[in-house]
Amino acid sequence: MRHFASLVKCLAILPAFFIQTLCAQKTKPHNPVIEGWYADPEGVIFENKYWIFPTYSAKYRQQVFLDAFSSTDMVTWKKHPKIIDTSIIKWAYMAMWAPSIVKKDNKYFLFFSANDIQSIARNGVKDDTLGGIGIAVADKPDGPYKDYLGKPLINQFYNNAQPIDQFVFQDKDGQYYIIYGGWGRCNIGKLNENFTSLEKFPDGQLVKDITPKDYVEGPTLFIRNGRYYLMWSEGGWTNNTYKVAYAISNSVFGPFERLSTILEADETIATGAGHHSVINIPNTDEWYIVYHRRPIPNLDRDHRVTCIDKLYFNEDGTIKNVTMTFEGVRRKLKGK
């Protein structure tokens, strides 16, 4: 009887042991950083927190909303579900993806692509302009958001660039630019003061073509030591050829001469790594790359997960190859 009582006691504590073990694992750095299928992550810092705004990775007809995630240490993430969806953006009906967000005048402007429009409408008769790049606005990073323009900001195929995969960037003089484009073309446009339209350049152009060699999609841009780093994705987003390359220029308009790839498939970790963003810890030279990749084995086109790893530079300013990890990173932000 005593042995039976001891066995019952042991069995009673086992669930607690497993729960404690699971919780301990959750508090350790790990990749992927968030649960579920998510891609195209925009990583930013707002209100002394890290934020990730990703694409919900699913069939286009199921991509009708965007979630957000926040963290103080890059390890434990809080989910903010459906911060925006097609019930708010009336002109969007599918393929909401690749969010980019900036804070301006105490408002949060969330740029996104919707509807996967084509240069020729699906009926083959007229231009397809029902969609493109839109903007939502909110008072907080997690919303609630509302449609800012009530229509797309960009729905034309300037320089044959599909209006998707936008990244919004503030230059050293405070000017905001939008860098975007699919189908192997990359454009830059100048946003007007209140983000209601693009402002023409002095030569009359609405956008400029800054496409580097082998560019496919997913641009992002940052400044380090006074130089402009343009990064983008190459290969095919549906398979293991997806990868990240970059160029450096002394101007936001380039020229951007391709240097090399810095993130590629690693058959021991994951494949199809790409469509990323970059986080710089304020007042430091500490950098992180936030990206998606395909776990191994991968059985579906949309099985993509969001990860974070360190980004390192050589002494001459070139970027070292990124080492993908399962361990991930931990980095707490200092309080204000």
ROGUTOR-223543 format. One record per residue: x, y, z of N, C-alpha, C in turn; residue in one letter. Coordinates in steps of 0.02 Angstrom, whole numbers, always signed. Example, Ala and Ser with C-alpha at 12.3 -4.5 7.8 and 13.67 -1.06 7.14 Angstrom:
<pts>
- n_east n_north n_up ca_east ca_north ca_up c_east c_north c_up rest
- +660 -284 +390 +615 -225 +390 +660 -165 +390 a
- +642 -112 +354 +684 -53 +357 +645 +2 +394 s
</pts>
This chain:
<pts>
- n_east n_north n_up ca_east ca_north ca_up c_east c_north c_up rest
- +41 -60 +0 +0 +0 +0 +43 +63 +0 m
- +99 +60 +40 +143 +118 +43 +174 +130 -26 r
- +192 +75 -61 +220 +82 -128 +170 +114 -177 h
- +107 +93 -170 +55 +121 -213 +47 +196 -200 f
- +48 +215 -137 +41 +286 -119 +100 +327 -147 a
- +159 +298 -144 +218 +332 -170 +212 +341 -246 s
- +187 +289 -280 +178 +293 -352 +128 +347 -371 l
- +73 +350 -334 +22 +401 -346 +52 +470 -337 v
- +92 +477 -284 +124 +542 -270 +171 +562 -326 k
- +209 +513 -352 +256 +528 -407 +218 +548 -470 c
- +164 +511 -484 +124 +527 -543 +94 +596 -538 l
- +75 +615 -476 +43 +680 -465 +90 +738 -481 a
- +156 +728 -468 +202 +784 -479 +230 +785 -550 i
- +220 +731 -588 +247 +729 -656 +220 +785 -700 l
- +153 +797 -702 +128 +852 -744 +161 +919 -728 p
- +169 +932 -663 +200 +995 -643 +272 +999 -667 a
- +307 +941 -665 +376 +939 -688 +380 +955 -763 f
- +335 +924 -802 +335 +936 -874 +316 +1008 -890 f
- +269 +1035 -852 +250 +1105 -863 +309 +1151 -848 i
- +344 +1138 -793 +401 +1180 -776 +456 +1175 -829 q
- +467 +1113 -854 +517 +1103 -906 +499 +1140 -970 t
- +435 +1135 -989 +411 +1169 -1049 +418 +1245 -1041 l
- +399 +1271 -983 +405 +1343 -971 +478 +1366 -973 c
- +523 +1325 -945 +594 +1342 -947 +619 +1346 -1018 a
- +596 +1299 -1060 +616 +1300 -1130 +590 +1362 -1165 q
- +529 +1382 -1149 +499 +1441 -1180 +536 +1505 -1164 k
- +569 +1506 -1105 +603 +1567 -1084 +675 +1569 -1108 t
- +698 +1516 -1141 +764 +1516 -1170 +760 +1544 -1241 k
- +813 +1577 -1264 +813 +1600 -1334 +803 +1541 -1381 p
- +765 +1552 -1434 +750 +1498 -1480 +728 +1526 -1547 h
- +740 +1488 -1600 +713 +1501 -1666 +672 +1442 -1689 n
- +612 +1453 -1717 +581 +1517 -1729 +560 +1553 -1665 p
- +553 +1619 -1670 +539 +1658 -1610 +465 +1660 -1593 v
- +421 +1651 -1643 +349 +1651 -1631 +319 +1587 -1660 i
- +264 +1564 -1632 +232 +1504 -1654 +187 +1518 -1714 e
- +184 +1471 -1759 +140 +1477 -1817 +178 +1493 -1880 g
- +142 +1491 -1936 +172 +1505 -2001 +168 +1580 -2015 w
- +226 +1612 -2013 +231 +1684 -2025 +293 +1699 -2067 y
- +287 +1749 -2111 +341 +1766 -2157 +348 +1842 -2164 a
- +398 +1863 -2203 +408 +1934 -2220 +409 +1979 -2158 d
- +445 +1963 -2106 +438 +2000 -2043 +471 +2069 -2044 p
- +433 +2118 -2022 +460 +2185 -2010 +476 +2192 -1936 e
- +540 +2197 -1919 +561 +2205 -1850 +577 +2278 -1835 g
- +548 +2305 -1781 +558 +2375 -1762 +559 +2381 -1686 v
- +578 +2440 -1662 +576 +2455 -1591 +529 +2514 -1581 i
- +476 +2503 -1541 +429 +2555 -1522 +417 +2550 -1447 f
- +412 +2607 -1414 +392 +2610 -1343 +435 +2563 -1300 e
- +500 +2562 -1315 +549 +2521 -1278 +533 +2447 -1281 n
- +503 +2426 -1337 +489 +2356 -1349 +509 +2338 -1421 k
- +525 +2275 -1430 +533 +2249 -1498 +463 +2231 -1525 y
- +455 +2244 -1589 +393 +2225 -1622 +409 +2188 -1686 w
- +368 +2137 -1701 +371 +2104 -1766 +302 +2108 -1798 i
- +301 +2133 -1859 +241 +2136 -1899 +252 +2090 -1960 f
- +225 +2029 -1960 +238 +1982 -2014 +178 +1971 -2059 p
- +189 +1936 -2113 +136 +1909 -2155 +110 +1845 -2123 t
- +44 +1835 -2121 +17 +1770 -2103 +26 +1725 -2163 y
- +67 +1673 -2156 +87 +1633 -2213 +36 +1579 -2227 s
- -4 +1591 -2278 -57 +1544 -2297 -76 +1557 -2370 a
- -124 +1520 -2395 -149 +1533 -2462 -175 +1604 -2467 k
- -169 +1634 -2526 -185 +1705 -2533 -255 +1722 -2508 y
- -304 +1678 -2521 -373 +1692 -2501 -381 +1690 -2425 r
- -333 +1661 -2390 -335 +1660 -2317 -295 +1717 -2286 q
- -257 +1752 -2327 -216 +1808 -2301 -259 +1871 -2300 q
- -304 +1874 -2252 -351 +1930 -2249 -343 +1971 -2184 v
- -287 +1960 -2149 -274 +1996 -2087 -200 +1998 -2073 f
- -180 +2040 -2026 -111 +2043 -2003 -111 +2039 -1926 l
- -66 +1998 -1900 -53 +1996 -1828 +11 +2035 -1813 d
- +21 +2053 -1749 +83 +2084 -1727 +106 +2049 -1664 a
- +171 +2057 -1648 +200 +2026 -1589 +247 +2075 -1555 f
- +248 +2076 -1489 +292 +2121 -1452 +331 +2084 -1399 s
- +390 +2110 -1382 +435 +2077 -1334 +481 +2129 -1303 s
- +506 +2113 -1244 +556 +2156 -1212 +626 +2125 -1215 t
- +630 +2062 -1239 +695 +2028 -1237 +709 +1985 -1299 d
- +666 +1986 -1349 +673 +1946 -1410 +660 +1871 -1398 m
- +639 +1853 -1338 +629 +1783 -1322 +554 +1769 -1310 v
- +524 +1804 -1264 +453 +1796 -1248 +413 +1848 -1286 t
- +367 +1825 -1328 +329 +1870 -1372 +255 +1868 -1356 w
- +225 +1926 -1353 +153 +1932 -1344 +120 +1942 -1412 k
- +69 +1901 -1425 +33 +1906 -1488 -23 +1958 -1484 k
- -26 +2001 -1535 -80 +2049 -1542 -119 +2029 -1605 h
- -171 +1990 -1597 -204 +1960 -1656 -245 +2009 -1696 p
- -243 +1999 -1761 -285 +2035 -1810 -289 +2110 -1796 k
- -231 +2141 -1797 -229 +2214 -1787 -262 +2251 -1846 i
- -268 +2216 -1903 -302 +2244 -1961 -325 +2186 -2004 i
- -381 +2196 -2040 -405 +2145 -2085 -446 +2177 -2141 d
- -472 +2134 -2185 -507 +2159 -2244 -576 +2189 -2227 t
- -599 +2181 -2165 -661 +2217 -2146 -647 +2291 -2134 s
- -583 +2307 -2121 -563 +2377 -2111 -539 +2407 -2177 i
- -501 +2369 -2215 -476 +2392 -2280 -525 +2366 -2333 i
- -576 +2406 -2349 -632 +2383 -2391 -610 +2364 -2461 k
- -557 +2394 -2487 -537 +2380 -2555 -493 +2317 -2560 w
- -472 +2290 -2503 -431 +2230 -2502 -475 +2169 -2492 a
- -459 +2114 -2526 -498 +2053 -2518 -455 +1991 -2510 y
- -389 +1997 -2519 -344 +1940 -2509 -272 +1965 -2510 m
- -226 +1918 -2496 -155 +1931 -2505 -131 +1995 -2470 a
- -151 +2003 -2406 -122 +2058 -2366 -55 +2033 -2340 m
- -1 +2069 -2358 +65 +2043 -2339 +118 +2098 -2334 w
- +176 +2076 -2310 +238 +2117 -2309 +228 +2185 -2276 a
- +202 +2187 -2214 +193 +2252 -2181 +258 +2289 -2168 p
- +253 +2355 -2170 +309 +2399 -2150 +278 +2456 -2109 s
- +310 +2474 -2054 +278 +2522 -2009 +328 +2575 -1986 i
- +303 +2637 -1980 +343 +2692 -1954 +300 +2734 -1906 v
- +334 +2765 -1859 +300 +2812 -1814 +315 +2883 -1837 k
- +263 +2923 -1845 +270 +2992 -1867 +216 +3034 -1834 k
- +236 +3089 -1802 +189 +3134 -1769 +143 +3097 -1720 d
- +173 +3052 -1681 +137 +3013 -1631 +83 +2968 -1660 n
- +87 +2954 -1725 +42 +2907 -1757 +84 +2849 -1786 k
- +54 +2791 -1791 +87 +2733 -1820 +57 +2718 -1888 y
- +99 +2722 -1939 +76 +2712 -2008 +99 +2643 -2031 f
- +51 +2600 -2044 +64 +2532 -2064 +51 +2525 -2140 l
- +105 +2514 -2176 +101 +2504 -2249 +96 +2429 -2263 f
- +57 +2411 -2312 +46 +2340 -2328 +30 +2333 -2402 f
- +37 +2272 -2427 +16 +2255 -2495 -48 +2215 -2491 s
- -90 +2219 -2543 -152 +2181 -2544 -172 +2164 -2616 a
- -202 +2106 -2623 -236 +2081 -2684 -190 +2053 -2737 n
- -123 +2059 -2729 -77 +2030 -2778 -97 +2049 -2850 d
- -102 +2114 -2861 -125 +2137 -2928 -74 +2121 -2981 i
- -99 +2114 -3043 -58 +2097 -3101 -57 +2156 -3150 q
- -8 +2156 -3194 -3 +2212 -3241 -61 +2210 -3291 s
- -86 +2151 -3305 -146 +2143 -3345 -197 +2107 -3303 i
- -259 +2132 -3302 -310 +2103 -3260 -318 +2028 -3274 a
- -344 +1993 -3225 -351 +1921 -3233 -398 +1902 -3289 r
- -442 +1948 -3310 -484 +1933 -3367 -450 +1951 -3433 n
- -388 +1978 -3429 -349 +1991 -3489 -372 +2050 -3530 g
- -415 +2092 -3501 -445 +2146 -3541 -415 +2213 -3523 v
- -407 +2229 -3460 -384 +2295 -3440 -332 +2290 -3385 k
- -301 +2347 -3369 -252 +2348 -3315 -285 +2330 -3249 d
- -250 +2290 -3209 -274 +2270 -3144 -247 +2320 -3092 d
- -290 +2363 -3067 -269 +2414 -3019 -309 +2410 -2954 t
- -348 +2356 -2945 -387 +2348 -2885 -345 +2316 -2830 l
- -300 +2357 -2802 -255 +2333 -2751 -189 +2370 -2756 g
- -137 +2342 -2725 -72 +2374 -2725 -49 +2387 -2654 g
- -18 +2444 -2643 +10 +2463 -2578 -37 +2512 -2543 i
- -58 +2494 -2483 -103 +2537 -2444 -71 +2559 -2379 g
- -108 +2601 -2342 -84 +2626 -2277 -142 +2623 -2227 i
- -126 +2600 -2166 -172 +2604 -2110 -139 +2646 -2056 a
- -178 +2674 -2011 -151 +2719 -1959 -183 +2703 -1892 v
- -144 +2712 -1838 -168 +2699 -1771 -130 +2743 -1721 a
- -157 +2746 -1660 -124 +2784 -1607 -74 +2741 -1568 d
- -78 +2675 -1576 -34 +2628 -1541 -9 +2576 -1591 k
- +49 +2546 -1578 +75 +2496 -1625 +27 +2438 -1637 p
- -10 +2419 -1585 -56 +2362 -1592 -127 +2383 -1611 d
- -134 +2446 -1631 -199 +2469 -1655 -245 +2492 -1600 g
- -310 +2502 -1617 -343 +2481 -1679 -323 +2526 -1738 p
- -318 +2494 -1797 -300 +2531 -1857 -361 +2546 -1899 y
- -356 +2599 -1937 -408 +2616 -1986 -375 +2631 -2053 k
- -413 +2625 -2106 -388 +2639 -2173 -371 +2714 -2178 d
- -309 +2729 -2196 -287 +2799 -2197 -310 +2836 -2259 y
- -308 +2804 -2316 -325 +2837 -2379 -391 +2815 -2409 l
- -415 +2756 -2390 -476 +2730 -2420 -464 +2702 -2490 g
- -402 +2698 -2510 -381 +2672 -2575 -307 +2658 -2573 k
- -279 +2623 -2622 -207 +2612 -2622 -167 +2676 -2632 p
- -108 +2678 -2602 -61 +2732 -2614 -29 +2722 -2683 l
- -11 +2660 -2699 +20 +2644 -2764 -17 +2584 -2792 i
- -44 +2590 -2852 -77 +2534 -2885 -60 +2531 -2960 n
- -6 +2564 -2979 +19 +2563 -3047 +85 +2525 -3051 q
- +101 +2501 -3111 +161 +2461 -3120 +217 +2505 -3149 f
- +240 +2553 -3109 +294 +2597 -3131 +358 +2557 -3142 y
- +390 +2568 -3198 +452 +2531 -3215 +443 +2456 -3213 n
- +381 +2433 -3226 +364 +2362 -3226 +374 +2328 -3158 n
- +374 +2367 -3105 +379 +2339 -3037 +309 +2326 -3010 a
- +297 +2265 -2989 +233 +2251 -2957 +231 +2289 -2890 q
- +176 +2324 -2875 +174 +2365 -2813 +161 +2321 -2752 p
- +215 +2290 -2728 +214 +2248 -2668 +279 +2258 -2629 i
- +283 +2226 -2570 +345 +2221 -2532 +376 +2289 -2517 d
- +336 +2334 -2490 +358 +2402 -2476 +398 +2405 -2410 q
- +447 +2450 -2410 +484 +2466 -2350 +488 +2542 -2345 f
- +470 +2570 -2288 +469 +2642 -2279 +529 +2662 -2237 v
- +564 +2713 -2261 +629 +2730 -2234 +635 +2805 -2224 f
- +659 +2826 -2165 +671 +2897 -2152 +745 +2913 -2161 q
- +760 +2959 -2206 +829 +2977 -2220 +857 +3023 -2166 d
- +921 +3038 -2173 +955 +3079 -2123 +927 +3149 -2117 k
- +897 +3175 -2171 +867 +3241 -2169 +794 +3241 -2148 d
- +768 +3182 -2128 +699 +3177 -2105 +650 +3157 -2159 g
- +671 +3157 -2222 +626 +3140 -2277 +610 +3065 -2275 q
- +546 +3049 -2287 +525 +2979 -2290 +521 +2956 -2363 y
- +548 +2896 -2375 +545 +2865 -2441 +512 +2797 -2435 y
- +482 +2776 -2490 +456 +2708 -2495 +495 +2671 -2548 i
- +524 +2615 -2528 +562 +2572 -2574 +521 +2508 -2582 i
- +508 +2487 -2642 +462 +2431 -2652 +475 +2398 -2720 y
- +440 +2342 -2730 +438 +2312 -2797 +448 +2238 -2799 g
- +407 +2205 -2839 +416 +2135 -2856 +430 +2128 -2930 g
- +432 +2065 -2952 +445 +2049 -3022 +514 +2073 -3045 w
- +562 +2074 -2999 +630 +2090 -3019 +645 +2164 -3029 g
- +600 +2207 -3005 +611 +2280 -3012 +603 +2313 -2944 r
- +647 +2361 -2929 +646 +2397 -2866 +641 +2472 -2878 c
- +591 +2504 -2850 +580 +2576 -2857 +588 +2611 -2790 n
- +603 +2675 -2793 +602 +2718 -2734 +558 +2778 -2750 i
- +514 +2795 -2703 +471 +2853 -2710 +476 +2897 -2648 g
- +461 +2960 -2658 +466 +3009 -2604 +395 +3022 -2576 k
- +385 +3008 -2512 +320 +3019 -2482 +311 +3092 -2464 l
- +250 +3118 -2476 +239 +3188 -2458 +232 +3195 -2382 n
- +224 +3255 -2359 +228 +3270 -2287 +178 +3230 -2246 e
- +117 +3222 -2271 +66 +3188 -2232 +50 +3117 -2256 n
- +93 +3090 -2299 +86 +3020 -2322 +23 +3009 -2364 f
- -3 +3059 -2395 -63 +3049 -2435 -48 +3034 -2508 t
- +14 +3045 -2530 +32 +3032 -2599 +107 +3031 -2606 s
- +130 +3013 -2666 +201 +3020 -2683 +213 +3089 -2710 l
- +272 +3116 -2695 +291 +3183 -2718 +340 +3175 -2777 e
- +328 +3211 -2829 +371 +3205 -2888 +442 +3229 -2873 k
- +489 +3197 -2905 +559 +3220 -2901 +568 +3280 -2947 f
- +623 +3317 -2938 +633 +3377 -2979 +630 +3365 -3054 p
- +648 +3304 -3076 +646 +3289 -3147 +576 +3268 -3171 d
- +527 +3269 -3126 +459 +3253 -3145 +440 +3180 -3134 g
- +488 +3137 -3118 +473 +3067 -3107 +438 +3057 -3040 q
- +390 +3011 -3039 +355 +2996 -2977 +395 +2944 -2936 l
- +429 +2899 -2969 +473 +2851 -2936 +537 +2843 -2978 v
- +590 +2820 -2945 +652 +2807 -2980 +669 +2732 -2975 k
- +696 +2705 -3028 +717 +2635 -3031 +787 +2629 -3000 d
- +793 +2589 -2946 +858 +2579 -2914 +876 +2504 -2913 i
- +849 +2466 -2960 +856 +2393 -2959 +929 +2371 -2965 t
- +954 +2333 -2914 +1021 +2304 -2920 +1019 +2237 -2958 p
- +1076 +2213 -2977 +1082 +2149 -3011 +1053 +2093 -2969 k
- +1014 +2049 -3001 +985 +1989 -2971 +930 +2003 -2920 d
- +909 +2065 -2914 +853 +2082 -2869 +790 +2045 -2890 y
- +753 +2020 -2840 +687 +1990 -2854 +632 +2027 -2817 v
- +640 +2036 -2751 +586 +2068 -2711 +612 +2081 -2640 e
- +567 +2105 -2596 +582 +2111 -2525 +637 +2158 -2506 g
- +637 +2221 -2529 +692 +2267 -2511 +687 +2293 -2440 p
- +744 +2307 -2411 +748 +2344 -2348 +811 +2387 -2351 t
- +812 +2442 -2314 +866 +2491 -2319 +883 +2518 -2249 l
- +947 +2526 -2235 +967 +2557 -2173 +1032 +2596 -2183 f
- +1048 +2639 -2136 +1110 +2679 -2138 +1156 +2655 -2082 i
- +1218 +2644 -2100 +1270 +2629 -2050 +1333 +2666 -2069 r
- +1360 +2705 -2022 +1420 +2745 -2033 +1414 +2788 -2096 n
- +1355 +2816 -2104 +1344 +2864 -2159 +1331 +2834 -2227 g
- +1333 +2767 -2232 +1323 +2734 -2296 +1256 +2697 -2297 r
- +1228 +2691 -2357 +1162 +2661 -2366 +1169 +2588 -2386 y
- +1138 +2544 -2348 +1138 +2473 -2362 +1069 +2453 -2389 y
- +1067 +2433 -2451 +1006 +2406 -2480 +1012 +2330 -2480 l
- +961 +2298 -2453 +960 +2224 -2451 +895 +2200 -2484 m
- +897 +2140 -2512 +838 +2114 -2548 +841 +2038 -2550 w
- +788 +2009 -2576 +784 +1936 -2583 +792 +1916 -2656 s
- +825 +1859 -2666 +835 +1829 -2732 +807 +1758 -2731 e
- +803 +1728 -2791 +778 +1660 -2796 +702 +1658 -2795 g
- +674 +1600 -2779 +602 +1590 -2779 +575 +1583 -2709 g
- +525 +1622 -2692 +499 +1623 -2624 +465 +1558 -2604 w
- +446 +1517 -2653 +411 +1454 -2638 +458 +1395 -2627 t
- +524 +1406 -2631 +569 +1348 -2627 +634 +1366 -2591 n
- +682 +1320 -2594 +744 +1329 -2554 +796 +1373 -2588 n
- +779 +1404 -2646 +827 +1448 -2679 +825 +1519 -2651 t
- +777 +1534 -2609 +768 +1601 -2581 +829 +1620 -2539 y
- +853 +1682 -2546 +912 +1703 -2510 +915 +1779 -2508 k
- +961 +1807 -2468 +967 +1879 -2458 +1034 +1904 -2485 v
- +1032 +1958 -2523 +1093 +1990 -2549 +1091 +2064 -2530 a
- +1147 +2099 -2543 +1149 +2170 -2523 +1197 +2210 -2566 y
- +1190 +2276 -2560 +1236 +2324 -2592 +1244 +2383 -2546 a
- +1296 +2422 -2557 +1310 +2482 -2517 +1319 +2542 -2564 i
- +1292 +2599 -2545 +1299 +2660 -2585 +1307 +2720 -2539 s
- +1330 +2774 -2568 +1336 +2837 -2531 +1274 +2880 -2538 n
- +1224 +2855 -2575 +1162 +2893 -2587 +1102 +2847 -2579 s
- +1047 +2874 -2556 +985 +2836 -2551 +960 +2814 -2619 v
- +983 +2847 -2673 +963 +2830 -2740 +1014 +2784 -2776 f
- +1065 +2763 -2739 +1115 +2719 -2770 +1168 +2759 -2806 g
- +1204 +2727 -2852 +1192 +2660 -2878 +1207 +2606 -2826 p
- +1168 +2552 -2829 +1177 +2496 -2784 +1206 +2437 -2823 f
- +1271 +2428 -2817 +1306 +2374 -2850 +1307 +2312 -2805 e
- +1277 +2259 -2829 +1272 +2198 -2789 +1341 +2174 -2766 r
- +1347 +2159 -2701 +1409 +2134 -2673 +1409 +2059 -2664 l
- +1360 +2032 -2628 +1358 +1960 -2616 +1293 +1942 -2581 s
- +1282 +1877 -2575 +1228 +1853 -2531 +1256 +1845 -2461 t
- +1213 +1853 -2410 +1236 +1846 -2341 +1191 +1799 -2301 i
- +1136 +1775 -2331 +1092 +1728 -2297 +1065 +1679 -2349 l
- +1082 +1616 -2340 +1062 +1564 -2388 +1040 +1502 -2350 e
- +1014 +1453 -2388 +992 +1390 -2359 +1050 +1354 -2323 a
- +1035 +1323 -2268 +1082 +1281 -2231 +1045 +1215 -2218 d
- +1065 +1163 -2253 +1028 +1100 -2250 +1028 +1068 -2181 e
- +1068 +1094 -2135 +1067 +1068 -2066 +1019 +1109 -2022 t
- +996 +1165 -2047 +953 +1209 -2007 +886 +1221 -2042 i
- +887 +1253 -2100 +826 +1271 -2136 +844 +1293 -2207 a
- +794 +1299 -2248 +805 +1322 -2317 +761 +1384 -2329 t
- +768 +1411 -2390 +724 +1466 -2411 +724 +1526 -2366 g
- +782 +1546 -2341 +787 +1602 -2294 +787 +1669 -2332 a
- +742 +1713 -2313 +740 +1777 -2348 +688 +1824 -2322 g
- +670 +1872 -2363 +623 +1928 -2349 +628 +1949 -2276 h
- +676 +1991 -2263 +696 +2006 -2195 +690 +2080 -2179 h
- +707 +2097 -2118 +717 +2166 -2096 +775 +2167 -2048 s
- +795 +2227 -2027 +854 +2234 -1984 +837 +2278 -1924 v
- +859 +2257 -1865 +851 +2297 -1804 +920 +2319 -1780 i
- +927 +2384 -1767 +987 +2411 -1735 +969 +2434 -1665 n
- +1005 +2409 -1615 +992 +2431 -1546 +1013 +2505 -1541 i
- +968 +2549 -1518 +984 +2620 -1516 +1050 +2635 -1480 p
- +1088 +2681 -1509 +1151 +2706 -1480 +1205 +2652 -1475 n
- +1199 +2600 -1517 +1250 +2547 -1519 +1265 +2530 -1591 t
- +1316 +2488 -1601 +1329 +2459 -1667 +1311 +2385 -1665 d
- +1256 +2370 -1631 +1232 +2302 -1623 +1171 +2292 -1669 e
- +1175 +2240 -1711 +1125 +2231 -1763 +1097 +2160 -1763 w
- +1034 +2155 -1782 +1000 +2090 -1787 +962 +2086 -1852 y
- +958 +2026 -1879 +920 +2014 -1940 +858 +1973 -1922 i
- +800 +1998 -1942 +735 +1965 -1930 +712 +1938 -1998 v
- +702 +1874 -2004 +690 +1844 -2070 +644 +1784 -2065 y
- +622 +1759 -2122 +586 +1695 -2121 +626 +1641 -2155 h
- +611 +1580 -2139 +645 +1523 -2169 +597 +1463 -2170 r
- +618 +1410 -2205 +578 +1350 -2212 +608 +1294 -2169 r
- +569 +1268 -2121 +596 +1213 -2080 +606 +1151 -2122 p
- +648 +1107 -2099 +662 +1043 -2132 +635 +986 -2089 i
- +593 +940 -2117 +568 +940 -2186 +513 +991 -2195 p
- +501 +1011 -2257 +450 +1060 -2271 +401 +1029 -2321 n
- +338 +1030 -2303 +288 +995 -2343 +237 +1041 -2375 l
- +247 +1106 -2369 +196 +1152 -2396 +228 +1217 -2418 d
- +201 +1246 -2470 +226 +1310 -2496 +227 +1364 -2443 r
- +178 +1365 -2399 +170 +1419 -2351 +197 +1403 -2281 d
- +235 +1350 -2275 +265 +1333 -2210 +329 +1374 -2201 h
- +320 +1433 -2175 +376 +1479 -2162 +372 +1503 -2090 r
- +430 +1511 -2059 +433 +1531 -1989 +479 +1591 -1981 v
- +466 +1631 -1929 +503 +1693 -1917 +559 +1682 -1866 t
- +619 +1705 -1882 +678 +1694 -1840 +718 +1759 -1833 c
- +762 +1760 -1782 +807 +1816 -1771 +877 +1789 -1757 i
- +926 +1817 -1791 +996 +1801 -1777 +1038 +1865 -1780 d
- +1100 +1859 -1757 +1144 +1918 -1757 +1168 +1935 -1827 k
- +1179 +2000 -1838 +1206 +2025 -1901 +1273 +2059 -1884 l
- +1326 +2035 -1917 +1393 +2061 -1902 +1423 +2093 -1965 y
- +1470 +2139 -1953 +1503 +2176 -2007 +1578 +2165 -2004 f
- +1610 +2167 -2062 +1683 +2168 -2066 +1708 +2239 -2054 n
- +1773 +2245 -2045 +1802 +2311 -2031 +1791 +2361 -2088 e
- +1786 +2336 -2150 +1776 +2380 -2207 +1702 +2397 -2219 d
- +1658 +2374 -2174 +1588 +2389 -2179 +1546 +2338 -2217 g
- +1579 +2290 -2249 +1541 +2237 -2282 +1509 +2192 -2229 t
- +1457 +2156 -2250 +1419 +2114 -2203 +1445 +2043 -2205 i
- +1453 +2014 -2146 +1474 +1945 -2141 +1414 +1899 -2156 k
- +1429 +1838 -2178 +1375 +1790 -2189 +1339 +1776 -2123 n
- +1273 +1774 -2127 +1232 +1761 -2068 +1233 +1687 -2052 v
- +1243 +1671 -1989 +1238 +1602 -1965 +1168 +1591 -1937 t
- +1129 +1549 -1972 +1063 +1531 -1946 +1071 +1485 -1886 m
- +1029 +1494 -1836 +1032 +1453 -1776 +963 +1430 -1755 t
- +961 +1377 -1715 +901 +1359 -1679 +898 +1395 -1612 f
- +957 +1417 -1587 +960 +1447 -1520 +931 +1517 -1518 e
- +937 +1555 -1573 +911 +1622 -1573 +952 +1669 -1530 g
- +922 +1723 -1506 +958 +1774 -1469 +915 +1800 -1411 v
- +950 +1832 -1364 +915 +1868 -1310 +947 +1937 -1305 r
- +906 +1988 -1304 +933 +2056 -1296 +879 +2100 -1265 r
- +888 +2115 -1201 +841 +2160 -1167 +857 +2232 -1184 k
- +805 +2271 -1190 +814 +2342 -1201 +821 +2379 -1135 l
- +863 +2429 -1134 +871 +2469 -1074 +810 +2515 -1066 k
- +787 +2522 -1005 +729 +2565 -992 +745 +2637 -1004 g
- +693 +2676 -1016 +703 +2747 -1029 +717 +2784 -965 k
</pts>
